[in-house]
Amino acid sequence: MKILLVHPVLLPPRDYGGVERVVLWLTQGLVECGHEVYVAAAPGSQLPEGSHLIEVRNNFQVEDWLRILPKGLDVVHLMAPMGESLWSAWPVPAVLTVHGNGQIGEKFPHNSVFLSRDHARRHGAKNYVYNGINPSEYLFDPASKKDWNLFLSKTSWSVKNVRGAARWSRIAQRPLRIAGGNRPWLLRLQCQFSRALEWVGPVAGLRKAELLASARALLFPVKWPEPFGLVVAEALISGTPVIANPRGSLTELIPPHVGALPSSDEEWLELLRSSKTIAPPEVCRAWALEQFHYLGMAKNYEKIYKKVIGGEMLQETQPMTLDISENRDWRT
C-alpha cells in the first residue's frame, strides 16, 4: 500500500511529544511491513529510514493539500481533525486517529479509530488500536531497580494528579521522583523540604529511559478517563509495574499481573507501604511486548486501511463524545 500519514508538526519533537513519537513508530512499523510510506510534517522533520517526507505548513488550504498528494496513493491517515472541507476533499479513503478526549457532543468522522476499548466506547465507537512503542529506545535491567517510585507525566496538567502522588508518598513515607515538567511551583518548592519527594523536572531520551527502568513502580493516579496513557506502556516495557487509578483505558492496560489499580486512599497507602514486589520486571516487559509493540500497532492499522480501501465504513454511526459519568471537558 501507498500510505500518507498526516501530522503537520516537527518530527521528532524537541520535547516529550507523545503523539509525535507514536507517528514515527507507526511510520517505522509500516515501512518494515513493506509499505510505501509518506509523512506530511513540518519542514526539517527527520523520519525513519525508508519513508518519505512531504513538507507542509499550518496555513495549507484544501488545494495545497491536494497538490502535494503522491500519485497512486491508497489511503490517508490523519492524527488530528482537520475540518470537514478537507475531509470530504480527499480523493482516497481517509482514517482519523482520535488521540484525546473530546468535549461532550463533539463529533468525529465515521472512519475514526480510538486508542483503547474504553476510549472507543466513550465515543460510541468500536474500532481502536493500542499505541505501540519501539523497545530499543528503552532500557531493561531488573538489577538496576531502586526503592523509589516514579511520577512521569505533565506535572502542569491537573488531571495527571501529581499532587495526589506526592501526598500519598509523603504520608506513606516512600520516596518519589517527580518528572515531566517544572510546574506547579508550590509543589516543586515543597519538594525541597521533604525527604520523600525529589523534583526531577523535564526528561527525555536516555535520562527518561533510566528513570523508567530503575523505578520500583510508576505512579499514575489520573483523575480523568485516560484515552491510553503512553507512559504506562513505556514503564511496562522497561520492566516497571504501574500503580494507577482505575480510569479509562487503565483497566485494560494494567491487568493484575503487571500492576495494581487502587480505588481509595487506603488502598494507595497500603500498596506504597508494602515491601512486596508489585510485579516481576520480566512479566511486565513480556506483557508490553505482546500488547504495545510498534510492529503490532502497524499491523493493526494495516487491517484498518484494508477495510476502508475496500469501501467499508469503520463505524455505522458517527462517533461522538458521550455524556456519561466518567467524561466531561477535562482539557482545562
C-alpha positions as CSV (number, residue, x, y, z in Angstrom):
1,M,0.0,0.0,0.0
2,K,1.0,3.6,-0.6
3,I,0.1,5.4,2.7
4,L,0.2,9.1,3.7
5,L,0.4,9.9,7.4
6,V,-0.6,13.4,8.2
7,H,0.7,15.2,11.3
8,P,1.9,18.7,10.3
9,V,4.3,19.4,13.1
10,L,8.1,19.0,13.5
11,L,9.2,15.4,13.9
12,P,10.7,14.2,16.1
13,P,9.5,16.6,18.8
14,R,12.0,18.7,20.6
15,D,10.4,17.8,24.0
16,Y,8.2,14.9,25.0
17,G,5.6,14.8,22.2
18,G,3.8,11.5,22.8
19,V,1.7,11.7,19.6
20,E,4.7,12.7,17.5
21,R,6.7,9.7,18.7
22,V,3.8,7.3,18.0
23,V,3.6,8.7,14.5
24,L,7.3,8.0,14.0
25,W,7.0,4.4,15.4
26,L,4.0,3.8,13.2
27,T,6.0,5.0,10.2
28,Q,8.8,2.7,11.0
29,G,6.4,-0.2,11.5
30,L,4.6,0.3,8.2
31,V,7.9,0.6,6.3
32,E,9.1,-2.7,7.9
33,C,5.8,-4.3,6.9
34,G,6.7,-3.5,3.3
35,H,4.5,-0.4,2.6
36,E,5.4,2.8,0.8
37,V,5.0,5.4,3.5
38,Y,4.8,9.2,3.1
39,V,4.6,11.6,6.1
40,A,3.2,15.1,5.8
41,A,5.1,17.0,8.5
42,A,6.8,20.4,9.1
43,P,9.9,21.3,7.1
44,G,13.0,20.0,8.7
45,S,11.4,16.8,10.1
46,Q,13.5,13.7,10.3
47,L,11.8,10.4,9.5
48,P,12.7,6.7,9.9
49,E,14.8,5.3,7.0
50,G,12.7,4.2,4.1
51,S,9.9,6.7,4.5
52,H,9.4,9.9,2.5
53,L,8.8,13.5,3.9
54,I,6.3,15.8,2.4
55,E,6.8,19.3,3.8
56,V,3.6,21.0,4.8
57,R,2.7,24.2,6.6
58,N,0.0,25.2,9.0
59,N,-1.6,27.6,6.6
60,F,-2.2,25.0,3.9
61,Q,-5.6,25.2,2.3
62,V,-7.5,22.3,0.7
63,E,-6.0,23.0,-2.8
64,D,-2.5,23.0,-1.2
65,W,-3.1,19.5,0.3
66,L,-4.4,18.1,-2.9
67,R,-1.4,19.5,-4.8
68,I,1.1,17.6,-2.7
69,L,-0.5,14.2,-2.6
70,P,1.7,11.4,-4.1
71,K,0.4,9.7,-7.2
72,G,-1.2,6.3,-6.7
73,L,-2.0,7.0,-3.0
74,D,-4.2,4.3,-1.4
75,V,-5.1,5.8,2.0
76,V,-4.6,9.0,4.1
77,H,-4.2,8.6,7.9
78,L,-4.7,11.8,9.9
79,M,-3.6,12.2,13.5
80,A,-5.8,15.2,14.3
81,P,-9.1,16.5,12.9
82,M,-8.6,19.0,10.0
83,G,-12.0,20.2,9.1
84,E,-15.0,18.9,7.1
85,S,-13.9,20.7,3.9
86,L,-10.6,18.8,3.8
87,W,-12.0,15.5,5.0
88,S,-14.6,15.4,2.2
89,A,-12.0,16.5,-0.4
90,W,-9.5,13.6,-0.1
91,P,-9.6,11.6,-3.4
92,V,-8.8,8.4,-1.5
93,P,-10.2,6.9,1.7
94,A,-9.1,8.6,4.9
95,V,-8.8,7.5,8.5
96,L,-8.6,9.6,11.7
97,T,-6.9,8.5,14.9
98,V,-8.5,10.4,17.8
99,H,-5.8,10.8,20.4
100,G,-7.7,12.7,23.1
101,N,-11.0,13.0,24.9
102,G,-13.5,15.1,23.0
103,Q,-15.8,17.6,24.5
104,I,-19.4,16.4,25.2
105,G,-21.3,16.2,21.9
106,E,-18.2,16.6,19.8
107,K,-18.5,14.5,16.6
108,F,-15.8,12.7,14.6
109,P,-15.7,11.1,11.1
110,H,-17.2,7.6,10.6
111,N,-13.7,6.3,9.8
112,S,-12.3,7.2,13.2
113,V,-10.0,5.0,15.3
114,F,-9.6,5.3,19.0
115,L,-6.8,4.3,21.4
116,S,-8.4,1.7,23.6
117,R,-11.7,-0.2,24.0
118,D,-12.8,2.2,26.7
119,H,-11.8,5.2,24.7
120,A,-13.9,3.9,21.7
121,R,-16.8,3.1,24.0
122,R,-17.0,6.6,25.4
123,H,-17.4,7.9,21.9
124,G,-20.0,5.4,20.8
125,A,-17.5,3.5,18.6
126,K,-15.9,0.1,18.4
127,N,-12.6,0.4,16.4
128,Y,-9.4,1.0,18.4
129,V,-5.7,0.4,18.1
130,Y,-3.3,0.4,21.0
131,N,-0.4,2.8,20.7
132,G,2.9,0.9,20.0
133,I,6.4,1.8,21.0
134,N,9.9,0.7,20.0
135,P,11.5,-1.3,22.8
136,S,15.0,-0.5,21.5
137,E,14.5,3.1,22.8
138,Y,14.1,1.9,26.4
139,L,16.3,0.1,29.0
140,F,15.5,-3.2,30.6
141,D,17.7,-4.1,33.6
142,P,16.0,-5.7,36.5
143,A,19.2,-5.5,38.5
144,S,19.0,-1.7,38.4
145,K,15.8,-1.5,40.4
146,K,15.8,1.1,43.2
147,D,13.5,1.6,46.2
148,W,11.8,4.8,44.9
149,N,8.7,5.2,42.8
150,L,8.3,7.5,39.8
151,F,5.8,10.0,38.6
152,L,6.3,10.8,34.9
153,S,3.6,12.9,33.2
154,K,2.7,16.5,32.6
155,T,3.1,18.0,36.0
156,S,1.3,21.1,34.9
157,W,-1.9,19.2,33.9
158,S,-4.1,18.8,37.0
159,V,-5.8,15.6,35.7
160,K,-2.5,13.8,35.8
161,N,-2.7,14.3,39.6
162,V,1.0,14.8,40.6
163,R,-0.3,16.3,43.9
164,G,-2.1,13.0,44.7
165,A,1.0,11.0,44.0
166,A,3.1,13.4,46.2
167,R,0.6,13.4,49.0
168,W,0.3,9.6,49.3
169,S,4.1,9.3,49.1
170,R,4.6,11.8,51.9
171,I,2.0,10.0,54.1
172,A,3.5,6.6,53.3
173,Q,7.0,7.9,53.7
174,R,8.0,6.3,50.4
175,P,10.5,8.1,48.1
176,L,9.0,9.5,44.9
177,R,10.8,11.1,42.0
178,I,8.7,13.6,40.0
179,A,9.5,14.1,36.4
180,G,7.7,15.7,33.4
181,G,7.7,19.4,33.9
182,N,8.5,22.3,36.2
183,R,5.1,23.2,37.5
184,P,3.2,23.5,39.9
185,W,5.7,25.8,41.6
186,L,4.3,25.3,45.1
187,L,4.8,21.6,45.0
188,R,8.2,22.0,43.5
189,L,9.1,24.2,46.4
190,Q,7.7,21.7,48.9
191,C,10.0,19.0,47.5
192,Q,13.0,21.0,48.7
193,F,11.8,20.4,52.3
194,S,10.5,16.8,52.0
195,R,12.6,13.7,52.5
196,A,10.1,11.7,50.5
197,L,10.0,13.9,47.3
198,E,12.6,14.7,44.7
199,W,11.8,17.0,41.8
200,V,13.5,15.9,38.6
201,G,11.8,18.2,36.0
202,P,11.6,17.6,32.3
203,V,13.3,14.5,31.0
204,A,13.7,12.8,27.6
205,G,15.9,10.3,25.9
206,L,18.4,8.3,27.9
207,R,17.6,10.1,31.2
208,K,13.9,9.2,30.9
209,A,14.7,5.6,30.0
210,E,17.0,5.3,33.0
211,L,14.3,6.6,35.4
212,L,11.7,4.2,33.9
213,A,13.9,1.2,34.2
214,S,15.2,1.9,37.7
215,A,11.9,2.8,39.5
216,R,10.2,0.4,41.8
217,A,6.9,1.4,40.2
218,L,5.3,4.1,38.1
219,L,2.6,6.0,39.9
220,F,-0.2,7.1,37.5
221,P,-3.1,8.4,39.7
222,V,-5.0,10.2,36.9
223,K,-8.3,11.9,37.6
224,W,-9.8,11.6,34.1
225,P,-10.8,8.8,31.8
226,E,-7.4,8.2,30.2
227,P,-7.6,7.6,26.5
228,F,-4.4,5.4,26.5
229,G,-1.5,6.5,28.7
230,L,1.7,6.1,26.7
231,V,3.9,6.3,29.8
232,V,2.2,3.2,31.1
233,A,3.4,1.2,28.1
234,E,6.8,2.8,28.4
235,A,7.1,1.8,32.1
236,L,5.9,-1.8,31.4
237,I,8.3,-2.3,28.5
238,S,11.1,-1.1,30.9
239,G,10.1,-3.8,33.3
240,T,8.4,-1.4,35.8
241,P,4.9,-2.2,37.2
242,V,2.3,0.5,37.3
243,I,0.0,1.6,40.1
244,A,-2.8,3.7,38.7
245,N,-6.3,4.9,39.3
246,P,-8.8,2.6,37.5
247,R,-9.9,5.2,35.0
248,G,-10.5,5.0,31.2
249,S,-8.1,2.6,29.4
250,L,-6.1,1.7,32.5
251,T,-8.3,-1.3,33.5
252,E,-7.3,-2.7,30.1
253,L,-3.6,-1.8,30.0
254,I,-2.8,-2.8,33.6
255,P,-4.1,-6.4,34.5
256,P,-3.2,-7.7,38.0
257,H,0.0,-9.5,36.9
258,V,1.7,-6.2,35.9
259,G,0.4,-3.6,38.4
260,A,-2.4,-2.5,40.6
261,L,-5.5,-0.3,40.4
262,P,-6.3,1.1,43.9
263,S,-9.6,2.9,44.2
264,S,-9.2,4.6,47.6
265,D,-6.7,6.5,49.7
266,E,-6.4,3.5,52.0
267,E,-5.5,1.1,49.1
268,W,-3.0,3.5,47.7
269,L,-1.2,3.9,51.0
270,E,-1.3,0.1,51.6
271,L,0.4,-0.5,48.3
272,L,3.0,2.2,48.8
273,R,3.9,1.0,52.3
274,S,4.1,-2.7,51.2
275,S,7.6,-4.2,50.8
276,K,6.2,-6.9,48.4
277,T,7.2,-6.9,44.7
278,I,4.2,-5.5,42.8
279,A,5.0,-7.4,39.6
280,P,8.2,-9.1,38.3
281,P,10.0,-7.0,35.7
282,E,10.1,-9.9,33.2
283,V,6.4,-10.3,33.4
284,C,5.8,-6.5,32.8
285,R,8.1,-6.5,29.8
286,A,6.6,-9.6,28.3
287,W,3.1,-8.1,28.5
288,A,4.2,-4.8,27.0
289,L,6.0,-6.5,24.1
290,E,2.8,-8.5,23.4
291,Q,0.4,-5.6,23.6
292,F,2.3,-2.4,22.8
293,H,5.0,-3.2,20.2
294,Y,5.2,-0.8,17.3
295,L,5.0,-3.6,14.7
296,G,1.8,-4.8,16.3
297,M,0.4,-1.3,16.0
298,A,1.4,-1.1,12.4
299,K,-0.2,-4.5,11.6
300,N,-3.5,-3.4,13.3
301,Y,-3.6,-0.2,11.3
302,E,-2.8,-2.2,8.1
303,K,-6.1,-4.1,8.8
304,I,-7.9,-0.8,9.2
305,Y,-6.5,0.6,5.9
306,K,-7.6,-2.5,4.0
307,K,-11.1,-2.1,5.3
308,V,-11.6,1.5,4.2
309,I,-9.8,0.9,0.9
310,G,-12.3,-1.9,0.3
311,G,-15.1,0.6,0.8
312,E,-16.1,-0.4,4.4
313,M,-17.1,2.3,6.9
314,L,-15.4,1.8,10.3
315,Q,-18.4,3.0,12.3
316,E,-22.0,2.6,11.2
317,T,-23.0,5.8,13.2
318,Q,-20.9,8.9,13.6
319,P,-18.7,8.7,16.7
320,M,-19.5,11.4,19.3
321,T,-18.2,12.1,22.8
322,L,-20.9,10.8,25.1
323,D,-22.3,12.5,28.2
324,I,-21.6,9.7,30.7
325,S,-20.5,9.9,34.3
326,E,-16.8,9.4,33.6
327,N,-16.4,12.0,30.9
328,R,-16.6,15.8,30.7
329,D,-14.4,18.6,29.3
330,W,-11.2,17.7,31.1
331,R,-8.9,19.9,28.9
332,T,-8.6,22.7,31.5
